[in-house]
């Protein structure tokens, strides 16, 4: 790195620590996924641009002294006011900064006060959005849309069935290799989740039959095909996450037309929510849902139980508004009841 005068510049302490954080600490010590590293990198890209454009601090001169609590708060306000980011996006940006300064306080204890002041910046509270999931009828209509007379349609039918059956994240779905699928009893699929964690999810017989025909049709049952992606595009390479979203969106649009339903956005994550809610409504415990979906925290799985309870409560309240209510005596007018309560 050279200055405008041609003299070689020494990397700043911020540049040194940020490089180690992104290149060494996150992937090697924390075992986070490449997508998470990219997400954190994008946050610091925004921070560098903010410091350059709003404070006149070029990236090559930015030091840790410049990244104080006041500037971090100004950056967060900039995201909300200038970039019109929502609360969730702001909190995500802040969590990336928290992760960096949590790492920094052990690398440079002399900055412990600065790190803890930034770590003390709170996340904003927000109202969690309603869990959107499909009814069995809506799901069946979407799964019936692919054209089974063409190879691409048969691939899509298998892919959507597996997406629902496993409750997989879209990245987990596209990362499935042929060797990850076991069709013999007990049929199952190995999913590679966040943080390089893996989990085994059982497969229902209907999905097993579809997968068996699909693998045979595409000659993926050969020994030299074990490391190939299970779902491929026209170029015989792994499908992208956006590709899966496009395929699902196309069939969801067709299903809305069939059912004459209002247009609604249905993403691969909607299938994941749908699987979780159907498991819950079938009487499965939260711990089972946690294991199938690969949630690290039981609280995440408990969201579905809370959503289901709210739906039941709303249904009961609606029913209560149309049913006759018994007339109960007032406690204050019931002398015997009041005497018994006083005796307690």
C-alpha positions as CSV (number, residue, x, y, z in Angstrom):
1,X,0.0,0.0,0.0
2,X,1.4,3.4,-1.0
3,X,0.5,7.0,-0.1
4,X,-0.1,9.8,-2.6
5,X,3.6,10.7,-2.2
6,X,4.7,7.3,-3.3
7,X,5.8,6.2,0.2
8,X,4.9,2.7,1.3
9,X,2.1,2.9,4.0
10,X,2.0,0.5,7.0
11,X,-1.4,-1.2,7.5
12,X,-3.5,0.3,10.3
13,X,-4.4,-1.6,13.4
14,X,-8.0,-1.6,12.2
15,X,-7.0,-3.2,8.9
16,X,-4.8,-5.8,10.5
17,X,-7.4,-6.9,13.1
18,X,-10.3,-6.8,10.6
19,X,-8.4,-9.0,8.1
20,X,-7.6,-11.6,10.8
21,X,-11.2,-11.5,12.0
22,X,-12.6,-12.2,8.6
23,X,-9.9,-14.5,7.2
24,X,-8.8,-16.5,10.2
25,X,-11.1,-16.1,13.2
26,X,-14.5,-16.6,11.7
27,X,-13.8,-19.5,9.3
28,X,-11.1,-21.3,11.3
29,X,-12.0,-20.8,15.0
30,X,-15.7,-20.1,14.8
31,X,-16.3,-22.5,11.8
32,X,-18.9,-20.1,10.4
33,X,-20.1,-20.6,6.8
34,X,-18.8,-18.7,3.8
35,X,-22.1,-16.9,3.5
36,X,-21.8,-15.6,7.1
37,X,-18.3,-14.4,6.4
38,X,-19.6,-12.5,3.3
39,X,-22.4,-11.1,5.3
40,X,-20.0,-9.7,8.0
41,X,-17.7,-8.4,5.2
42,X,-20.6,-6.5,3.7
43,X,-21.3,-4.8,7.0
44,X,-17.7,-3.5,7.3
45,X,-17.8,-2.4,3.7
46,X,-20.8,-0.2,4.6
47,X,-18.9,1.1,7.6
48,X,-15.8,2.0,5.6
49,X,-18.0,3.8,3.0
50,X,-19.8,5.7,5.8
51,X,-16.5,6.8,7.4
52,X,-15.1,7.9,4.0
53,X,-18.2,9.7,2.8
54,X,-19.5,11.2,6.0
55,X,-16.3,11.7,8.0
56,X,-13.6,12.1,5.4
57,X,-11.7,9.1,6.7
58,X,-10.3,7.1,3.8
59,X,-10.1,3.3,4.5
60,X,-6.3,3.2,4.4
61,X,-6.1,5.7,7.2
62,X,-8.9,4.4,9.4
63,X,-7.7,3.2,12.8
64,X,-9.4,1.6,15.8
65,X,-9.4,4.9,17.6
66,X,-11.8,6.2,14.9
67,X,-14.3,3.4,15.6
68,X,-15.6,4.6,18.9
69,X,-19.2,4.2,20.3
70,X,-20.2,7.7,19.1
71,X,-19.2,6.8,15.5
72,X,-20.9,3.3,15.7
73,X,-24.2,5.0,16.8
74,X,-23.9,7.5,13.9
75,X,-23.3,4.6,11.5
76,X,-26.4,2.8,12.8
77,X,-28.5,6.0,12.5
78,X,-27.2,6.5,9.0
79,X,-28.4,3.0,8.1
80,X,-31.9,3.8,9.3
81,X,-32.3,7.3,8.0
82,X,-30.2,7.4,4.8
83,X,-30.4,3.8,3.7
84,X,-33.9,3.2,5.1
85,X,-32.9,-0.1,6.8
86,X,-35.5,-1.7,9.0
87,X,-35.0,-2.7,12.6
88,X,-33.9,-6.3,11.8
89,X,-31.3,-5.1,9.3
90,X,-30.0,-2.6,11.8
91,X,-29.7,-5.3,14.4
92,X,-27.9,-7.6,12.0
93,X,-25.4,-4.9,11.2
94,X,-24.9,-4.3,15.0
95,X,-24.4,-8.0,15.7
96,X,-21.6,-8.1,13.2
97,X,-19.9,-5.2,14.9
98,X,-20.5,-6.8,18.3
99,X,-18.8,-10.0,17.0
100,X,-15.7,-8.0,15.9
101,X,-15.3,-6.1,19.1
102,X,-15.9,-9.2,21.2
103,X,-13.0,-10.7,19.2
104,X,-10.9,-7.6,19.6
105,X,-11.2,-7.4,23.4
106,X,-9.1,-10.6,23.7
107,X,-6.7,-9.6,21.0
108,X,-6.0,-6.2,22.4
109,X,-6.9,-6.0,26.1
110,X,-5.8,-2.4,26.2
111,X,-9.0,-1.6,24.3
112,X,-11.3,-3.4,26.7
113,X,-13.2,-0.3,27.7
114,X,-13.8,0.8,24.1
115,X,-14.9,-2.8,23.2
116,X,-17.3,-3.1,26.1
117,X,-18.8,0.4,25.4
118,X,-19.6,-0.8,21.9
119,X,-20.9,-4.1,23.1
120,X,-23.2,-2.2,25.4
121,X,-25.0,-0.6,22.4
122,X,-28.4,-2.4,22.6
123,X,-30.4,-4.0,19.8
124,X,-33.7,-2.4,19.0
125,X,-36.8,-4.3,19.9
126,X,-39.2,-5.2,17.1
127,X,-42.5,-7.0,16.7
128,X,-41.9,-10.4,15.3
129,X,-43.7,-11.0,12.0
130,X,-46.5,-13.5,11.8
131,X,-45.2,-17.0,10.9
132,X,-46.5,-17.6,7.4
133,X,-47.2,-21.2,6.5
134,X,-49.2,-23.2,4.0
135,X,-52.3,-25.3,4.7
136,X,-52.1,-28.9,3.5
137,X,-54.4,-28.0,0.6
138,X,-52.2,-25.0,-0.4
139,X,-49.1,-27.2,-0.2
140,X,-50.7,-30.0,-2.3
141,X,-51.7,-27.5,-5.0
142,X,-48.2,-26.2,-5.3
143,X,-46.6,-29.7,-5.4
144,X,-49.1,-30.6,-8.2
145,X,-47.9,-27.9,-10.5
146,X,-44.7,-29.2,-12.0
147,X,-45.1,-30.8,-15.5
148,X,-44.1,-34.5,-15.0
149,X,-43.9,-35.0,-18.7
150,X,-40.6,-33.2,-19.0
151,X,-37.3,-33.8,-17.1
152,X,-37.2,-30.3,-15.6
153,X,-40.7,-30.7,-14.2
154,X,-39.9,-34.0,-12.7
155,X,-36.7,-32.5,-11.1
156,X,-38.8,-29.7,-9.7
157,X,-41.4,-32.0,-8.2
158,X,-38.7,-34.0,-6.4
159,X,-36.9,-30.9,-5.2
160,X,-40.0,-29.3,-3.8
161,X,-41.1,-32.5,-2.1
162,X,-37.7,-32.9,-0.5
163,X,-37.7,-29.2,0.6
164,X,-40.9,-29.7,2.5
165,X,-40.2,-33.3,3.7
166,X,-36.9,-32.3,5.4
167,X,-37.8,-28.7,6.4
168,X,-34.3,-27.8,5.0
169,X,-33.0,-24.3,4.5
170,X,-32.5,-23.5,0.9
171,X,-28.7,-23.5,1.2
172,X,-28.9,-27.0,2.8
173,X,-31.1,-28.2,-0.1
174,X,-28.7,-27.0,-2.9
175,X,-25.7,-28.4,-1.0
176,X,-27.1,-32.0,-0.9
177,X,-24.8,-34.4,-2.8
178,X,-25.9,-37.8,-4.1
179,X,-23.9,-39.5,-1.4
180,X,-25.9,-37.7,1.3
181,X,-29.1,-39.6,0.3
182,X,-29.9,-43.0,1.7
183,X,-32.8,-44.7,0.0
184,X,-32.6,-48.0,1.8
185,X,-34.5,-48.4,5.0
186,X,-34.3,-46.4,7.1
187,X,-34.4,-43.8,4.3
188,X,-32.7,-40.5,5.3
189,X,-30.8,-37.5,4.0
190,X,-27.7,-35.8,5.5
191,X,-28.0,-32.1,5.6
192,X,-25.1,-29.7,6.1
193,X,-26.3,-26.8,8.2
194,X,-25.0,-23.6,9.6
195,X,-21.7,-23.6,11.3
196,X,-20.6,-26.8,9.5
197,X,-23.1,-28.7,11.6
198,X,-24.8,-31.8,10.1
199,X,-28.0,-33.6,10.9
200,X,-29.8,-36.6,9.6
201,X,-33.5,-36.2,8.6
202,X,-35.7,-39.2,7.9
203,X,-37.6,-39.3,4.6
204,X,-41.2,-40.3,4.0
205,X,-42.0,-43.1,1.6
206,X,-43.5,-40.9,-1.0
207,X,-40.4,-38.8,-1.2
208,X,-38.2,-41.9,-1.3
209,X,-40.1,-43.2,-4.4
210,X,-39.7,-39.9,-6.2
211,X,-36.0,-39.7,-5.3
212,X,-35.5,-43.3,-6.5
213,X,-37.0,-42.6,-9.9
214,X,-35.2,-39.3,-10.2
215,X,-31.7,-40.7,-9.3
216,X,-32.2,-43.6,-11.7
217,X,-33.4,-41.3,-14.5
218,X,-30.4,-39.0,-14.2
219,X,-27.9,-41.9,-13.7
220,X,-26.9,-40.6,-10.4
221,X,-26.8,-44.1,-9.0
222,X,-23.3,-44.7,-10.5
223,X,-20.3,-44.8,-8.2
224,X,-18.6,-41.9,-10.0
225,X,-21.7,-39.7,-9.4
226,X,-21.6,-39.8,-5.6
227,X,-20.0,-36.3,-5.2
228,X,-22.3,-34.6,-7.8
229,X,-25.0,-32.2,-6.6
230,X,-28.4,-33.9,-6.3
231,X,-30.1,-31.1,-8.0
232,X,-28.5,-29.6,-11.1
233,X,-29.3,-26.8,-13.6
234,X,-29.1,-27.0,-17.3
235,X,-25.3,-26.6,-17.2
236,X,-25.0,-29.7,-14.9
237,X,-23.9,-27.6,-12.0
238,X,-25.4,-27.0,-8.6
239,X,-28.6,-25.0,-8.4
240,X,-28.3,-21.6,-6.8
241,X,-30.5,-20.4,-3.9
242,X,-32.0,-17.9,-6.2
243,X,-32.7,-20.6,-8.7
244,X,-34.7,-22.6,-6.2
245,X,-36.6,-19.4,-5.1
246,X,-37.4,-18.8,-8.8
247,X,-38.7,-22.3,-9.3
248,X,-40.9,-22.2,-6.2
249,X,-42.2,-18.8,-7.0
250,X,-43.3,-19.9,-10.5
251,X,-45.3,-22.8,-9.2
252,X,-46.7,-20.8,-6.3
253,X,-48.0,-18.3,-8.8
254,X,-49.6,-21.1,-10.9
255,X,-51.2,-22.6,-7.7
256,X,-52.7,-19.2,-6.8
257,X,-54.3,-19.1,-10.2
258,X,-55.7,-22.7,-9.8
259,X,-57.1,-21.9,-6.3
260,X,-58.2,-18.4,-7.3
261,X,-56.3,-17.1,-4.3
262,X,-54.9,-13.6,-3.7
263,X,-51.3,-13.4,-4.9
264,X,-48.9,-14.0,-2.0
265,X,-45.1,-14.3,-1.7
266,X,-44.0,-17.9,-1.0
267,X,-40.3,-18.5,-0.4
268,X,-38.3,-21.7,0.3
269,X,-38.4,-20.6,4.0
270,X,-42.2,-20.7,3.8
271,X,-41.9,-24.5,3.2
272,X,-39.6,-24.7,6.3
273,X,-42.2,-22.9,8.4
274,X,-44.9,-25.1,6.9
275,X,-43.1,-28.3,7.9
276,X,-42.5,-27.0,11.4
277,X,-46.2,-26.0,11.9
278,X,-47.5,-29.3,10.5
279,X,-45.2,-31.3,12.8
280,X,-46.4,-29.2,15.8
281,X,-50.1,-29.6,14.8
282,X,-49.5,-33.4,14.5
283,X,-48.6,-33.5,18.2
284,X,-44.8,-33.7,17.9
285,X,-42.8,-32.1,20.8
286,X,-40.7,-29.0,20.3
287,X,-37.5,-30.9,20.8
288,X,-38.4,-33.1,17.8
289,X,-39.0,-30.0,15.6
290,X,-35.7,-28.6,16.9
291,X,-33.8,-31.7,15.8
292,X,-35.4,-31.9,12.4
293,X,-35.0,-28.2,11.5
294,X,-31.5,-28.0,13.0
295,X,-32.2,-25.1,15.4
296,X,-29.3,-24.4,17.7
297,X,-31.6,-22.8,20.3
298,X,-34.8,-24.3,21.5
299,X,-36.3,-20.8,21.7
300,X,-36.2,-20.6,17.9
301,X,-38.4,-23.7,17.6
302,X,-40.7,-22.4,20.3
303,X,-41.8,-19.6,18.0
304,X,-44.0,-22.1,16.1
305,X,-45.7,-23.2,19.3
306,X,-46.3,-19.6,20.2
307,X,-47.7,-18.9,16.7
308,X,-50.0,-21.9,16.9
309,X,-51.2,-20.9,20.3
310,X,-52.1,-17.4,19.1
311,X,-54.0,-18.9,16.2
312,X,-56.0,-21.1,18.5
313,X,-56.7,-18.2,20.9
314,X,-57.9,-16.1,18.0
315,X,-60.2,-18.9,16.9
316,X,-61.6,-19.4,20.4
317,X,-62.2,-15.6,20.7
318,X,-64.0,-15.6,17.4
319,X,-66.2,-18.5,18.5
320,X,-66.9,-16.9,21.8
321,X,-68.3,-13.8,20.1
322,X,-71.0,-15.9,18.4
323,X,-71.9,-18.3,21.3
324,X,-74.2,-17.5,24.2
325,X,-72.4,-16.6,27.4
326,X,-73.8,-17.9,30.8
327,X,-74.7,-15.3,33.3
328,X,-72.5,-15.7,36.4
329,X,-73.2,-14.1,39.8
330,X,-70.9,-11.3,40.8
331,X,-68.4,-12.2,43.4
332,X,-69.2,-9.1,45.4
333,X,-72.9,-10.1,45.5
334,X,-72.2,-13.7,46.6
335,X,-71.9,-13.5,50.4
336,X,-70.8,-17.1,50.9
337,X,-68.0,-16.8,48.3
338,X,-66.7,-13.6,49.8
339,X,-66.7,-15.2,53.3
340,X,-64.7,-18.1,52.0
341,X,-62.2,-15.9,50.2
342,X,-61.7,-13.9,53.5
343,X,-61.0,-17.1,55.3
344,X,-58.1,-17.9,53.1
